[in-house]
């Protein structure tokens, strides 16, 4: 696939620069945040094995340039500048297959998933305490993914899995993925998701998918999880429970503040000020939206962050993310105080909110 009009690195860098311009205003809170050793946990942080880097450079899929000089040591250098203690590494788009026909790439994708996961596990071993692993799964192959879940959790000791929002024409709530999510639910797993542009929607209107389509695909897959199924036997009452209800033990993390979730009110349904101020009904759309987690990468502006805070009833489900190696990792912490959060909220976003779903990192 040809490189699109603006590279992903340029796009993310522009977002970071916008935040950094405000952040460098000299506010006292910025200085306090930088100097307080916040021990941040970065839940949106990408990695790549040498094999993945080589393959991605051959294809020249969007964003490939950012990984050409990638090493774990360089990642740690950036982490130290940003006050990040541990980064939970995941595979970015396009994942481990590069076209729109998985069948052609199936064997290579299964092998690449194992290669990436073992490389991530070596990073955890070689740099103890600095990296966690959100393992790659070779979806849409269900059987291969179940085998990789077992290996990743039981042998490699992964912290969770890192998925894409869609695989070909399948989004996460699709019944075809049910065995995979049932197993993740059984394991009380953390499931981090990164957007991609699905086969339907490459280069729509001639636009870079990083501008809108990735955010939209995040909303699509959230909808696929929270929407109830049709009633058994026809229309009317008694609709089948949503996938999110079925997978109630999974801790879902969505990239970029949930994409355009804030603008997609029909996903949530009609809500009033009263609805937002009260505890939502169990397993309602709002209930699930509020139990999900959302990272800050590409979303550190007051429109998204304050809207998300309002929707979630607070900031306890917002977690820190940088989207490394895209953009300047050091600018993300500086942008946090510019979006309307107080010191306690920032402290939670930096670390405490993530610890709630990754308790082994509490100390």
C-alpha positions as semicolon CSV with decimal commas, in nm:
position;residue;x (nm);y (nm);z (nm)
1;X;0,000;0,000;0,000
2;X;0,141;0,339;-0,095
3;X;0,241;0,590;0,170
4;X;-0,040;0,841;0,217
5;X;-0,023;1,218;0,197
6;X;0,102;1,281;0,547
7;X;0,314;1,030;0,735
8;X;0,191;0,911;1,071
9;X;0,502;1,052;1,232
10;X;0,421;1,397;1,092
11;X;0,060;1,371;1,208
12;X;0,141;1,265;1,567
13;X;0,423;1,516;1,585
14;X;0,183;1,794;1,489
15;X;-0,050;1,696;1,772
16;X;0,237;1,681;2,018
17;X;0,370;2,015;1,903
18;X;0,031;2,177;1,953
19;X;0,018;2,052;2,308
20;X;0,379;2,141;2,374
21;X;0,329;2,501;2,259
22;X;0,077;2,551;2,534
23;X;0,271;2,340;2,782
24;X;0,581;2,555;2,754
25;X;0,385;2,850;2,893
26;X;0,591;2,830;3,210
27;X;0,313;2,726;3,446
28;X;0,430;2,619;3,788
29;X;0,231;2,298;3,760
30;X;0,427;2,192;3,452
31;X;0,752;2,225;3,645
32;X;0,609;2,033;3,941
33;X;0,492;1,754;3,714
34;X;0,832;1,726;3,548
35;X;1,031;1,720;3,872
36;X;0,815;1,505;4,100
37;X;0,938;1,165;3,970
38;X;0,585;1,058;3,875
39;X;0,693;0,703;3,772
40;X;0,453;0,712;3,482
41;X;0,312;0,397;3,327
42;X;0,287;0,431;2,948
43;X;0,007;0,211;2,815
44;X;0,035;0,322;2,452
45;X;0,392;0,247;2,356
46;X;0,494;0,056;2,044
47;X;0,780;-0,183;1,981
48;X;0,911;-0,386;1,691
49;X;1,133;-0,686;1,642
50;X;1,406;-0,666;1,376
51;X;1,200;-0,902;1,161
52;X;0,890;-0,679;1,184
53;X;1,099;-0,370;1,105
54;X;1,246;-0,536;0,796
55;X;0,908;-0,656;0,670
56;X;0,737;-0,323;0,730
57;X;1,014;-0,138;0,547
58;X;0,969;-0,371;0,250
59;X;0,596;-0,297;0,236
60;X;0,635;0,072;0,329
61;X;0,304;0,073;0,511
62;X;0,228;0,405;0,677
63;X;0,456;0,492;0,967
64;X;0,735;0,251;0,876
65;X;1,004;0,521;0,886
66;X;0,966;0,575;1,261
67;X;1,093;0,224;1,333
68;X;1,402;0,215;1,113
69;X;1,635;0,308;1,401
70;X;1,423;0,157;1,678
71;X;1,594;-0,020;1,969
72;X;1,474;-0,087;2,325
73;X;1,766;0,123;2,452
74;X;1,645;0,424;2,251
75;X;1,296;0,367;2,388
76;X;1,431;0,380;2,742
77;X;1,621;0,699;2,662
78;X;1,293;0,861;2,564
79;X;1,112;0,713;2,864
80;X;1,367;0,861;3,102
81;X;1,315;1,205;2,952
82;X;0,938;1,171;3,005
83;X;0,948;1,030;3,358
84;X;0,814;0,693;3,244
85;X;0,906;0,402;3,467
86;X;0,741;0,123;3,266
87;X;0,611;0,110;2,910
88;X;0,367;-0,162;2,806
89;X;0,470;-0,243;2,452
90;X;0,228;-0,333;2,174
91;X;0,231;-0,372;1,798
92;X;0,103;-0,074;1,602
93;X;-0,102;-0,083;1,282
94;X;-0,107;-0,262;1,040
95;X;-0,025;-0,537;1,287
96;X;0,134;-0,852;1,150
97;X;-0,029;-0,873;0,808
98;X;-0,008;-0,602;0,550
99;X;-0,269;-0,651;0,282
100;X;-0,644;-0,714;0,284
101;X;-0,638;-1,091;0,232
102;X;-0,532;-1,273;0,548
103;X;-0,537;-1,613;0,381
104;X;-0,237;-1,516;0,169
105;X;-0,037;-1,408;0,473
106;X;-0,169;-1,653;0,732
107;X;0,145;-1,863;0,791
108;X;0,373;-1,558;0,794
109;X;0,140;-1,376;1,036
110;X;0,127;-1,662;1,285
111;X;0,506;-1,682;1,277
112;X;0,541;-1,304;1,308
113;X;0,316;-1,295;1,615
114;X;0,543;-1,545;1,789
115;X;0,853;-1,353;1,682
116;X;0,715;-1,025;1,817
117;X;0,602;-1,177;2,145
118;X;0,932;-1,347;2,213
119;X;1,115;-1,025;2,131
120;X;0,891;-0,836;2,373
121;X;0,955;-1,097;2,642
122;X;1,331;-1,054;2,593
123;X;1,288;-0,681;2,638
124;X;1,115;-0,745;2,970
125;X;1,397;-0,977;3,076
126;X;1,684;-0,760;2,956
127;X;1,543;-0,437;3,100
128;X;1,368;-0,553;3,415
129;X;1,091;-0,324;3,532
130;X;1,108;-0,100;3,226
131;X;0,881;-0,291;2,989
132;X;0,557;-0,484;3,011
133;X;0,410;-0,678;2,720
134;X;0,074;-0,659;2,549
135;X;0,108;-0,968;2,333
136;X;0,028;-0,985;1,962
137;X;-0,238;-1,231;1,844
138;X;-0,260;-1,370;1,488
139;X;-0,624;-1,275;1,440
140;X;-0,848;-1,347;1,257
141;X;-0,717;-1,704;1,297
142;X;-0,904;-1,810;1,611
143;X;-0,724;-2,141;1,677
144;X;-0,380;-1,987;1,631
145;X;-0,479;-1,696;1,855
146;X;-0,591;-1,931;2,133
147;X;-0,254;-2,106;2,117
148;X;-0,072;-1,773;2,127
149;X;-0,276;-1,660;2,429
150;X;-0,169;-1,971;2,618
151;X;0,196;-1,924;2,525
152;X;0,200;-1,549;2,587
153;X;0,041;-1,564;2,932
154;X;0,170;-1,894;3,066
155;X;0,522;-1,899;2,924
156;X;0,613;-1,539;2,841
157;X;0,417;-1,388;3,133
158;X;0,258;-1,115;2,921
159;X;0,060;-0,842;3,098
160;X;-0,224;-0,850;2,845
161;X;-0,284;-0,856;2,472
162;X;-0,263;-0,581;2,216
163;X;-0,525;-0,598;1,941
164;X;-0,622;-0,391;1,641
165;X;-0,970;-0,243;1,624
166;X;-1,051;-0,455;1,319
167;X;-0,916;-0,742;1,111
168;X;-1,032;-0,728;0,752
169;X;-1,410;-0,704;0,785
170;X;-1,429;-0,827;1,146
171;X;-1,454;-0,600;1,450
172;X;-1,394;-0,711;1,808
173;X;-1,753;-0,777;1,910
174;X;-1,813;-1,014;1,618
175;X;-1,924;-1,365;1,718
176;X;-1,646;-1,513;1,506
177;X;-1,400;-1,388;1,768
178;X;-1,605;-1,516;2,061
179;X;-1,375;-1,811;2,153
180;X;-1,077;-1,575;2,174
181;X;-1,254;-1,320;2,392
182;X;-1,409;-1,594;2,606
183;X;-1,058;-1,715;2,687
184;X;-0,936;-1,363;2,757
185;X;-1,241;-1,311;2,977
186;X;-1,162;-1,634;3,165
187;X;-0,814;-1,500;3,229
188;X;-0,941;-1,157;3,345
189;X;-0,712;-1,014;3,080
190;X;-0,617;-0,658;2,993
191;X;-0,698;-0,593;2,625
192;X;-0,535;-0,288;2,473
193;X;-0,661;-0,185;2,127
194;X;-0,499;0,025;1,858
195;X;-0,688;0,151;1,553
196;X;-0,627;0,068;1,192
197;X;-0,801;0,145;0,866
198;X;-1,017;-0,151;0,769
199;X;-1,035;-0,291;0,417
200;X;-1,347;-0,085;0,352
201;X;-1,189;0,245;0,429
202;X;-0,837;0,300;0,299
203;X;-0,771;0,655;0,187
204;X;-1,136;0,762;0,197
205;X;-1,187;1,099;0,031
206;X;-0,814;1,100;-0,035
207;X;-0,744;1,160;0,332
208;X;-0,478;1,018;0,562
209;X;-0,654;0,759;0,783
210;X;-0,474;0,902;1,087
211;X;-0,685;1,218;1,051
212;X;-1,025;1,057;1,100
213;X;-1,055;0,693;0,998
214;X;-0,851;0,543;1,282
215;X;-1,062;0,731;1,534
216;X;-1,377;0,612;1,358
217;X;-1,262;0,250;1,355
218;X;-1,213;0,273;1,732
219;X;-1,575;0,383;1,766
220;X;-1,692;0,103;1,535
221;X;-1,530;-0,167;1,743
222;X;-1,656;-0,015;2,069
223;X;-2,007;-0,019;1,920
224;X;-1,960;-0,383;1,814
225;X;-1,895;-0,466;2,179
226;X;-2,162;-0,261;2,357
227;X;-2,452;-0,312;2,114
228;X;-2,705;-0,578;2,207
229;X;-2,786;-0,846;1,952
230;X;-3,125;-0,897;1,784
231;X;-3,401;-1,060;1,981
232;X;-3,421;-1,436;1,954
233;X;-3,703;-1,522;1,713
234;X;-3,743;-1,176;1,569
235;X;-3,774;-0,812;1,661
236;X;-3,897;-0,671;1,985
237;X;-3,816;-0,726;2,351
238;X;-3,558;-0,968;2,478
239;X;-3,253;-0,863;2,278
240;X;-2,947;-1,077;2,340
241;X;-2,679;-0,935;2,574
242;X;-2,391;-0,739;2,428
243;X;-2,044;-0,881;2,379
244;X;-1,919;-0,637;2,643
245;X;-2,163;-0,793;2,890
246;X;-2,038;-1,141;2,800
247;X;-1,677;-1,027;2,847
248;X;-1,732;-0,852;3,177
249;X;-1,397;-0,959;3,322
250;X;-1,187;-0,803;3,044
251;X;-1,024;-0,468;3,111
252;X;-1,047;-0,289;2,775
253;X;-0,813;0,003;2,697
254;X;-0,890;0,225;2,396
255;X;-0,630;0,438;2,220
256;X;-0,648;0,813;2,155
257;X;-0,910;0,890;2,417
258;X;-1,157;0,648;2,258
259;X;-1,120;0,789;1,907
260;X;-1,429;0,986;1,811
261;X;-1,641;0,824;2,082
262;X;-1,709;1,167;2,234
263;X;-1,868;1,276;1,905
264;X;-2,052;0,947;1,847
265;X;-2,337;0,995;2,092
266;X;-2,556;0,731;1,927
267;X;-2,315;0,463;2,049
268;X;-2,396;0,563;2,405
269;X;-2,761;0,645;2,348
270;X;-2,960;0,937;2,480
271;X;-2,819;1,061;2,808
272;X;-2,918;1,360;3,016
273;X;-2,729;1,556;3,277
274;X;-2,915;1,345;3,534
275;X;-2,802;1,023;3,364
276;X;-2,441;1,136;3,373
277;X;-2,462;1,227;3,741
278;X;-2,599;0,888;3,847
279;X;-2,475;0,529;3,835
280;X;-2,576;0,389;3,495
281;X;-2,791;0,074;3,480
282;X;-2,591;-0,249;3,487
283;X;-2,471;-0,357;3,139
284;X;-2,614;-0,048;2,971
285;X;-2,407;0,117;2,700
286;X;-2,302;0,390;2,944
287;X;-2,213;0,128;3,206
288;X;-1,967;-0,039;2,968
289;X;-1,830;0,289;2,833
290;X;-1,750;0,385;3,192
291;X;-1,581;0,057;3,279
292;X;-1,350;0,079;2,977
293;X;-1,017;0,268;2,995
294;X;-0,888;0,534;2,754
295;X;-0,534;0,655;2,690
296;X;-0,411;1,008;2,632
297;X;-0,205;0,957;2,314
298;X;-0,313;1,194;2,039
299;X;-0,595;1,321;2,258
300;X;-0,429;1,567;2,497
301;X;-0,647;1,866;2,429
302;X;-0,918;2,016;2,652
303;X;-1,201;1,928;2,414
304;X;-1,142;1,553;2,421
305;X;-1,012;1,526;2,776
306;X;-1,284;1,735;2,939
307;X;-1,552;1,566;2,727
308;X;-1,418;1,226;2,829
309;X;-1,410;1,330;3,194
310;X;-1,775;1,435;3,171
311;X;-1,877;1,114;2,996
312;X;-1,690;0,889;3,239
313;X;-1,795;1,075;3,552
314;X;-1,433;1,153;3,640
315;X;-1,079;1,073;3,532
316;X;-1,018;0,738;3,704
317;X;-1,038;0,549;3,372
318;X;-0,803;0,776;3,178
319;X;-0,449;0,637;3,151
320;X;-0,122;0,779;3,026
321;X;-0,007;0,693;2,672
322;X;0,249;0,844;2,435
323;X;0,229;0,650;2,105
324;X;0,609;0,611;2,103
325;X;0,804;0,618;1,868
326;X;0,575;0,870;1,696
327;X;0,621;1,231;1,795
328;X;0,843;1,362;2,075
329;X;0,780;1,149;2,382
330;X;0,904;1,424;2,616
331;X;0,620;1,662;2,524
332;X;0,334;1,438;2,638
333;X;0,381;1,486;3,015
334;X;0,414;1,860;2,962
335;X;0,078;1,872;2,787
336;X;-0,112;1,705;3,072
337;X;-0,144;2,020;3,289
338;X;-0,280;2,219;2,993
339;X;-0,607;2,031;2,943
340;X;-0,786;2,129;3,264
341;X;-0,690;1,851;3,506
342;X;-0,590;1,917;3,866
343;X;-0,284;1,771;4,038
344;X;-0,470;1,472;4,184
345;X;-0,624;1,387;3,846
346;X;-0,284;1,411;3,679
347;X;-0,133;1,183;3,943
348;X;-0,398;0,923;3,869
349;X;-0,347;0,946;3,494
350;X;0,030;0,922;3,530
351;X;0,020;0,595;3,723
352;X;-0,253;0,513;3,974
353;X;-0,535;0,452;3,725
354;X;-0,324;0,198;3,537
355;X;-0,225;0,022;3,858
356;X;-0,594;-0,049;3,917
357;X;-0,588;-0,291;3,620
358;X;-0,219;-0,388;3,642
359;X;-0,181;-0,437;4,019
360;X;0,157;-0,610;4,007
361;X;0,305;-0,268;3,921
362;X;0,169;-0,107;4,238
363;X;0,497;-0,098;4,432
